[in-house]
């Protein structure tokens, strides 16, 4: 990921939002926070409306930022699982709070 400012000029909030922001990153992290590990197709199934290309790009970005781990197993057929890194697991309480807020406030959009 390219940061808009140099690392010494970047404020912590801006850094955090650049790492986890984006339309699909938080939903991906929410799914990963519910499981120890998850396979690509299962993750895609849970994220209604995401394209394969978008999921692949988001996962690559999250991996590059040290939030998600990709484990490839040398089997036939090949198996790949995704999980949160220790840094990603630090986000779980925040993700749970965001999801809870969404559950409490989603009905405001129905009015």
MODELLER restraints for C-alpha pairs under 7 A, 6 or more apart:
rsr = mdl.restraints
at = mdl.atoms
rsr.add(forms.Gaussian(group=physical.xy_distance, feature=features.Distance(at['CA:1:A'], at['CA:61:A']), mean=6.71, stdev=0.5))
rsr.add(forms.Gaussian(group=physical.xy_distance, feature=features.Distance(at['CA:19:A'], at['CA:65:A']), mean=6.56, stdev=0.5))
rsr.add(forms.Gaussian(group=physical.xy_distance, feature=features.Distance(at['CA:20:A'], at['CA:26:A']), mean=6.51, stdev=0.5))
rsr.add(forms.Gaussian(group=physical.xy_distance, feature=features.Distance(at['CA:25:A'], at['CA:58:A']), mean=6.38, stdev=0.5))
rsr.add(forms.Gaussian(group=physical.xy_distance, feature=features.Distance(at['CA:30:A'], at['CA:95:A']), mean=6.19, stdev=0.5))
rsr.add(forms.Gaussian(group=physical.xy_distance, feature=features.Distance(at['CA:32:A'], at['CA:38:A']), mean=6.87, stdev=0.5))
rsr.add(forms.Gaussian(group=physical.xy_distance, feature=features.Distance(at['CA:32:A'], at['CA:83:A']), mean=5.99, stdev=0.5))
rsr.add(forms.Gaussian(group=physical.xy_distance, feature=features.Distance(at['CA:32:A'], at['CA:84:A']), mean=6.45, stdev=0.5))
rsr.add(forms.Gaussian(group=physical.xy_distance, feature=features.Distance(at['CA:33:A'], at['CA:92:A']), mean=6.02, stdev=0.5))
rsr.add(forms.Gaussian(group=physical.xy_distance, feature=features.Distance(at['CA:36:A'], at['CA:83:A']), mean=6.24, stdev=0.5))
rsr.add(forms.Gaussian(group=physical.xy_distance, feature=features.Distance(at['CA:37:A'], at['CA:81:A']), mean=5.94, stdev=0.5))
rsr.add(forms.Gaussian(group=physical.xy_distance, feature=features.Distance(at['CA:37:A'], at['CA:82:A']), mean=5.36, stdev=0.5))
rsr.add(forms.Gaussian(group=physical.xy_distance, feature=features.Distance(at['CA:37:A'], at['CA:83:A']), mean=4.53, stdev=0.5))
rsr.add(forms.Gaussian(group=physical.xy_distance, feature=features.Distance(at['CA:38:A'], at['CA:81:A']), mean=5.24, stdev=0.5))
rsr.add(forms.Gaussian(group=physical.xy_distance, feature=features.Distance(at['CA:38:A'], at['CA:82:A']), mean=5.31, stdev=0.5))
rsr.add(forms.Gaussian(group=physical.xy_distance, feature=features.Distance(at['CA:38:A'], at['CA:83:A']), mean=6.55, stdev=0.5))
rsr.add(forms.Gaussian(group=physical.xy_distance, feature=features.Distance(at['CA:39:A'], at['CA:80:A']), mean=5.97, stdev=0.5))
rsr.add(forms.Gaussian(group=physical.xy_distance, feature=features.Distance(at['CA:39:A'], at['CA:81:A']), mean=4.46, stdev=0.5))
rsr.add(forms.Gaussian(group=physical.xy_distance, feature=features.Distance(at['CA:39:A'], at['CA:82:A']), mean=6.16, stdev=0.5))
rsr.add(forms.Gaussian(group=physical.xy_distance, feature=features.Distance(at['CA:40:A'], at['CA:80:A']), mean=6.92, stdev=0.5))
rsr.add(forms.Gaussian(group=physical.xy_distance, feature=features.Distance(at['CA:40:A'], at['CA:81:A']), mean=6.64, stdev=0.5))
rsr.add(forms.Gaussian(group=physical.xy_distance, feature=features.Distance(at['CA:44:A'], at['CA:50:A']), mean=6.87, stdev=0.5))
rsr.add(forms.Gaussian(group=physical.xy_distance, feature=features.Distance(at['CA:62:A'], at['CA:68:A']), mean=5.44, stdev=0.5))
rsr.add(forms.Gaussian(group=physical.xy_distance, feature=features.Distance(at['CA:63:A'], at['CA:69:A']), mean=5.88, stdev=0.5))
rsr.add(forms.Gaussian(group=physical.xy_distance, feature=features.Distance(at['CA:66:A'], at['CA:85:A']), mean=6.78, stdev=0.5))
rsr.add(forms.Gaussian(group=physical.xy_distance, feature=features.Distance(at['CA:66:A'], at['CA:87:A']), mean=6.87, stdev=0.5))
rsr.add(forms.Gaussian(group=physical.xy_distance, feature=features.Distance(at['CA:67:A'], at['CA:84:A']), mean=5.99, stdev=0.5))
rsr.add(forms.Gaussian(group=physical.xy_distance, feature=features.Distance(at['CA:67:A'], at['CA:85:A']), mean=5.43, stdev=0.5))
rsr.add(forms.Gaussian(group=physical.xy_distance, feature=features.Distance(at['CA:67:A'], at['CA:87:A']), mean=5.70, stdev=0.5))
rsr.add(forms.Gaussian(group=physical.xy_distance, feature=features.Distance(at['CA:67:A'], at['CA:88:A']), mean=4.31, stdev=0.5))
rsr.add(forms.Gaussian(group=physical.xy_distance, feature=features.Distance(at['CA:68:A'], at['CA:82:A']), mean=6.71, stdev=0.5))
rsr.add(forms.Gaussian(group=physical.xy_distance, feature=features.Distance(at['CA:68:A'], at['CA:83:A']), mean=5.67, stdev=0.5))
rsr.add(forms.Gaussian(group=physical.xy_distance, feature=features.Distance(at['CA:68:A'], at['CA:84:A']), mean=4.53, stdev=0.5))
rsr.add(forms.Gaussian(group=physical.xy_distance, feature=features.Distance(at['CA:68:A'], at['CA:85:A']), mean=5.30, stdev=0.5))
rsr.add(forms.Gaussian(group=physical.xy_distance, feature=features.Distance(at['CA:68:A'], at['CA:88:A']), mean=6.35, stdev=0.5))
rsr.add(forms.Gaussian(group=physical.xy_distance, feature=features.Distance(at['CA:69:A'], at['CA:82:A']), mean=5.59, stdev=0.5))
rsr.add(forms.Gaussian(group=physical.xy_distance, feature=features.Distance(at['CA:69:A'], at['CA:83:A']), mean=5.21, stdev=0.5))
rsr.add(forms.Gaussian(group=physical.xy_distance, feature=features.Distance(at['CA:69:A'], at['CA:84:A']), mean=5.80, stdev=0.5))
rsr.add(forms.Gaussian(group=physical.xy_distance, feature=features.Distance(at['CA:69:A'], at['CA:85:A']), mean=5.64, stdev=0.5))
rsr.add(forms.Gaussian(group=physical.xy_distance, feature=features.Distance(at['CA:70:A'], at['CA:80:A']), mean=6.88, stdev=0.5))
rsr.add(forms.Gaussian(group=physical.xy_distance, feature=features.Distance(at['CA:70:A'], at['CA:81:A']), mean=5.92, stdev=0.5))
rsr.add(forms.Gaussian(group=physical.xy_distance, feature=features.Distance(at['CA:70:A'], at['CA:82:A']), mean=4.75, stdev=0.5))
rsr.add(forms.Gaussian(group=physical.xy_distance, feature=features.Distance(at['CA:70:A'], at['CA:83:A']), mean=6.77, stdev=0.5))
rsr.add(forms.Gaussian(group=physical.xy_distance, feature=features.Distance(at['CA:71:A'], at['CA:80:A']), mean=5.58, stdev=0.5))
rsr.add(forms.Gaussian(group=physical.xy_distance, feature=features.Distance(at['CA:71:A'], at['CA:81:A']), mean=5.22, stdev=0.5))
rsr.add(forms.Gaussian(group=physical.xy_distance, feature=features.Distance(at['CA:71:A'], at['CA:82:A']), mean=6.29, stdev=0.5))
rsr.add(forms.Gaussian(group=physical.xy_distance, feature=features.Distance(at['CA:72:A'], at['CA:79:A']), mean=5.99, stdev=0.5))
rsr.add(forms.Gaussian(group=physical.xy_distance, feature=features.Distance(at['CA:72:A'], at['CA:80:A']), mean=4.41, stdev=0.5))
rsr.add(forms.Gaussian(group=physical.xy_distance, feature=features.Distance(at['CA:72:A'], at['CA:81:A']), mean=6.54, stdev=0.5))
rsr.add(forms.Gaussian(group=physical.xy_distance, feature=features.Distance(at['CA:73:A'], at['CA:79:A']), mean=5.30, stdev=0.5))
rsr.add(forms.Gaussian(group=physical.xy_distance, feature=features.Distance(at['CA:73:A'], at['CA:80:A']), mean=6.13, stdev=0.5))
